[in-house]
Amino acid sequence: MLDETGDVGSGPCGTGFPRHLAVIPDGNRRWAERQGLPLVEAYRAGALRVHDLMTWCEATGIEYVTVWALSRDNLRRAPAAVLDILHTVVDRLEKMAATNRWRIRVIGAPEELPGAEARALRAVEERTGRIPGVTLNTAIAYSGRAELTAAVRDLVRHHPVDTVTSLSPTAAERRLGMCLSTAGQPDVDLVVRTSGEQRMSDFMLWQTAYAELYFCDVPWPDFHRAHFDGALAAYRSRRRRHGI
């Protein structure tokens, strides 16, 4: 599969496994319609795929995983639909936290969520904060533009404007990166989006600047180990140039 520049490597020119994998798990609604099931069943099936994904990443040696569970735009859906997603996400994360295998973080704007769900998510973060396993960033009420806006505000709030403007471009970039929700983590190496959609949709605009993109046609609830292996095989075949 081609990346956006058309560069594809092979053999010894390829790359190894990604350190940071990001997933846009699309296609839940279409999956439910095809199965003749209520949409909430698609969310539940998709949540199980996230658990599977973490197991596969753990076995492969991937250190960081980011899954976009709920966009900020999704909050404009009917309240009952939003609650279905939130209840499913919280339930699955609590079950995953109980395994004591993975460090779970919530990125985005959880303060915009109902109080009970926000508290449950904070409890999951606290419970898993010291676990030395693979890190799962769960993006909830997340927007890439909103994250960048908040990072700029945070940078200016904590550093005098004249200090910021006097920084070299590299130093300013580093400072801004430390204001993001993924501060201290490597940039995303590979983005996987399911269900045939081929766009980023305001997802991790900073962290994916040099990421490889992989799109597959199956809806997220049908994403299995063979599809995961296919994404990694495509990634490993590419020659990463980071714009050079």
C-alpha positions as CSV (number, residue, x, y, z in Angstrom):
1,M,0.0,0.0,0.0
2,L,1.3,3.5,-0.9
3,D,1.8,6.2,1.7
4,E,0.8,9.8,0.8
5,T,4.1,10.5,-1.0
6,G,4.0,7.3,-3.0
7,D,7.1,6.0,-1.2
8,V,7.3,2.2,-0.6
9,G,10.3,0.4,0.6
10,S,11.0,-3.3,0.6
11,G,13.3,-5.9,2.0
12,P,16.3,-4.5,3.8
13,C,15.2,-0.9,3.0
14,G,12.0,-1.4,5.0
15,T,11.5,-0.5,8.7
16,G,10.9,-2.4,11.9
17,F,7.8,-2.5,14.1
18,P,6.2,0.8,15.1
19,R,6.8,2.1,18.7
20,H,3.5,4.0,18.6
21,L,0.4,2.7,16.8
22,A,-2.7,4.9,16.5
23,V,-6.1,3.5,15.4
24,I,-9.2,5.2,14.1
25,P,-11.8,2.5,14.6
26,D,-14.4,3.3,12.0
27,G,-17.4,1.5,10.7
28,N,-19.5,0.6,13.8
29,R,-22.7,1.9,12.4
30,R,-22.3,0.0,9.1
31,W,-21.4,-3.2,10.9
32,A,-24.6,-3.0,13.1
33,E,-26.8,-2.3,10.0
34,R,-25.3,-5.3,8.2
35,Q,-25.8,-7.6,11.2
36,G,-29.3,-6.3,11.9
37,L,-28.2,-5.3,15.4
38,P,-28.7,-2.2,17.5
39,L,-25.7,0.2,17.3
40,V,-24.7,-0.4,20.9
41,E,-23.9,-4.0,20.0
42,A,-21.4,-2.7,17.5
43,Y,-19.8,-0.6,20.2
44,R,-19.5,-3.6,22.5
45,A,-17.9,-5.7,19.7
46,G,-15.6,-2.9,18.9
47,A,-14.6,-2.5,22.6
48,L,-13.6,-6.2,22.6
49,R,-11.4,-5.5,19.5
50,V,-9.5,-2.9,21.5
51,H,-8.8,-5.5,24.2
52,D,-7.6,-7.9,21.5
53,L,-5.5,-5.1,19.9
54,M,-3.6,-4.5,23.1
55,T,-2.9,-8.2,23.4
56,W,-1.5,-8.2,19.9
57,C,0.6,-5.1,20.5
58,E,1.9,-6.5,23.7
59,A,3.0,-9.7,21.9
60,T,4.6,-7.7,19.1
61,G,6.5,-5.2,21.3
62,I,4.6,-2.1,20.4
63,E,5.0,0.3,23.3
64,Y,2.3,2.9,22.8
65,V,-1.2,2.6,21.4
66,T,-3.7,5.4,20.8
67,V,-7.4,4.5,20.0
68,W,-9.9,7.2,19.1
69,A,-12.9,6.2,21.1
70,L,-15.0,9.4,20.9
71,S,-14.4,12.6,18.9
72,R,-15.3,16.0,20.2
73,D,-17.7,16.2,17.2
74,N,-19.4,13.0,18.4
75,L,-20.6,14.8,21.5
76,R,-23.1,16.6,19.3
77,R,-25.0,13.3,18.7
78,A,-28.2,12.4,20.5
79,P,-27.4,12.2,24.3
80,A,-28.6,8.6,24.4
81,A,-26.1,7.6,21.6
82,V,-23.2,9.4,23.4
83,L,-24.0,7.7,26.6
84,D,-24.1,4.3,24.9
85,I,-20.6,4.9,23.7
86,L,-19.4,6.2,27.0
87,H,-20.9,3.3,29.0
88,T,-19.3,0.8,26.7
89,V,-15.9,2.5,26.7
90,V,-15.9,2.8,30.5
91,D,-17.0,-0.8,31.1
92,R,-14.3,-2.2,28.8
93,L,-11.5,0.1,30.2
94,E,-12.5,-1.0,33.7
95,K,-12.2,-4.7,32.7
96,M,-8.9,-4.0,31.0
97,A,-7.6,-2.2,34.1
98,A,-8.6,-5.2,36.2
99,T,-6.0,-7.3,34.3
100,N,-3.1,-5.1,35.6
101,R,-1.4,-5.5,32.2
102,W,-1.6,-2.1,30.6
103,R,-1.2,1.6,31.6
104,I,-4.3,3.4,30.5
105,R,-4.4,7.1,29.9
106,V,-7.3,9.3,28.8
107,I,-6.6,12.1,26.3
108,G,-8.9,14.7,25.0
109,A,-11.5,16.7,27.0
110,P,-12.9,14.3,29.6
111,E,-14.1,17.3,31.6
112,E,-16.8,17.7,28.9
113,L,-18.2,14.3,29.8
114,P,-21.0,13.6,32.3
115,G,-19.6,13.5,35.9
116,A,-20.0,9.8,36.6
117,E,-18.2,8.8,33.4
118,A,-15.4,11.3,33.9
119,R,-14.8,10.1,37.5
120,A,-14.7,6.4,36.3
121,L,-12.1,7.3,33.6
122,R,-10.0,9.1,36.2
123,A,-10.2,6.0,38.5
124,V,-9.0,3.8,35.6
125,E,-6.0,6.1,35.0
126,E,-5.1,6.1,38.7
127,R,-5.4,2.4,39.0
128,T,-3.1,1.7,36.1
129,G,-0.7,4.6,36.3
130,R,2.2,2.6,37.7
131,I,1.8,-0.5,35.5
132,P,4.9,-0.9,33.4
133,G,3.1,-2.5,30.4
134,V,2.0,-1.1,27.0
135,T,0.5,2.4,27.3
136,L,-3.0,2.8,25.9
137,N,-4.1,6.4,25.2
138,T,-7.9,6.4,24.9
139,A,-8.9,9.5,23.0
140,I,-12.3,10.7,24.3
141,A,-14.0,13.9,23.4
142,Y,-10.8,14.4,21.4
143,S,-10.0,17.0,18.7
144,G,-6.5,17.5,17.2
145,R,-7.2,21.2,16.6
146,A,-8.5,21.6,20.2
147,E,-5.4,19.9,21.6
148,L,-3.1,22.2,19.6
149,T,-5.0,25.3,20.7
150,A,-4.8,24.2,24.3
151,A,-1.1,23.5,24.0
152,V,-0.4,26.9,22.6
153,R,-2.4,28.5,25.4
154,D,-0.5,26.4,28.0
155,L,2.8,27.4,26.5
156,V,2.1,31.1,26.6
157,R,0.5,30.8,30.1
158,H,3.7,29.3,31.6
159,H,6.3,31.1,29.6
160,P,6.6,34.9,29.0
161,V,5.8,35.8,25.4
162,D,9.2,37.3,24.8
163,T,10.9,34.1,26.0
164,V,8.8,32.0,23.6
165,T,9.4,34.3,20.6
166,S,13.2,34.2,21.3
167,L,13.4,30.4,21.1
168,S,14.9,28.7,18.1
169,P,12.3,26.9,15.9
170,T,13.6,23.5,17.2
171,A,13.4,24.6,20.9
172,A,9.9,26.1,20.4
173,E,8.7,22.9,18.8
174,R,10.1,20.9,21.7
175,R,8.4,23.2,24.2
176,L,5.1,23.0,22.4
177,G,5.3,19.2,22.2
178,M,5.7,19.0,25.9
179,C,2.3,20.8,26.3
180,L,0.5,18.1,24.4
181,S,-1.5,15.2,26.0
182,T,1.1,12.8,24.7
183,A,4.1,14.6,26.1
184,G,7.0,12.2,26.8
185,Q,5.8,9.7,24.2
186,P,7.2,9.1,20.8
187,D,5.3,10.5,17.8
188,V,2.9,8.1,16.1
189,D,4.6,5.8,13.6
190,L,1.6,4.1,12.0
191,V,-2.1,5.2,11.8
192,V,-4.6,2.5,10.9
193,R,-8.1,3.5,9.9
194,T,-10.8,0.9,9.3
195,S,-14.0,0.7,7.2
196,G,-12.5,2.1,4.0
197,E,-12.4,5.8,5.0
198,Q,-9.2,7.6,3.9
199,R,-8.9,10.8,5.9
200,M,-7.5,11.9,9.3
201,S,-10.7,13.7,10.5
202,D,-8.9,16.1,13.0
203,F,-7.0,13.2,14.7
204,M,-3.6,13.8,16.4
205,L,-2.5,16.4,13.9
206,W,0.9,17.1,15.5
207,Q,1.8,13.5,16.5
208,T,1.1,12.0,13.1
209,A,3.1,14.5,11.1
210,Y,5.4,11.8,9.7
211,A,3.2,8.7,10.4
212,E,2.6,6.1,7.8
213,L,-1.1,5.6,6.9
214,Y,-2.8,2.3,6.4
215,F,-6.5,2.0,5.4
216,C,-8.4,-1.3,5.4
217,D,-11.9,-1.9,4.3
218,V,-13.3,-4.0,7.2
219,P,-15.4,-2.3,9.9
220,W,-13.7,-2.1,13.3
221,P,-15.7,-4.9,14.9
222,D,-14.4,-7.3,12.2
223,F,-10.8,-6.2,12.6
224,H,-8.9,-9.4,13.5
225,R,-5.4,-10.5,14.0
226,A,-4.9,-11.1,10.2
227,H,-5.8,-7.5,9.5
228,F,-3.4,-6.3,12.3
229,D,-0.6,-8.4,10.8
230,G,-1.4,-7.0,7.4
231,A,-1.1,-3.5,8.7
232,L,2.3,-4.2,10.3
233,A,3.5,-6.0,7.1
234,A,2.7,-3.0,5.0
235,Y,4.4,-0.7,7.5
236,R,7.5,-2.8,7.6
237,S,7.7,-2.7,3.8
238,R,7.9,1.0,3.6
239,R,10.9,3.3,3.5
240,R,10.4,6.0,6.1
241,R,12.0,9.3,5.0
242,H,10.5,11.7,7.5
243,G,10.2,14.3,4.8
244,I,13.8,14.1,3.7
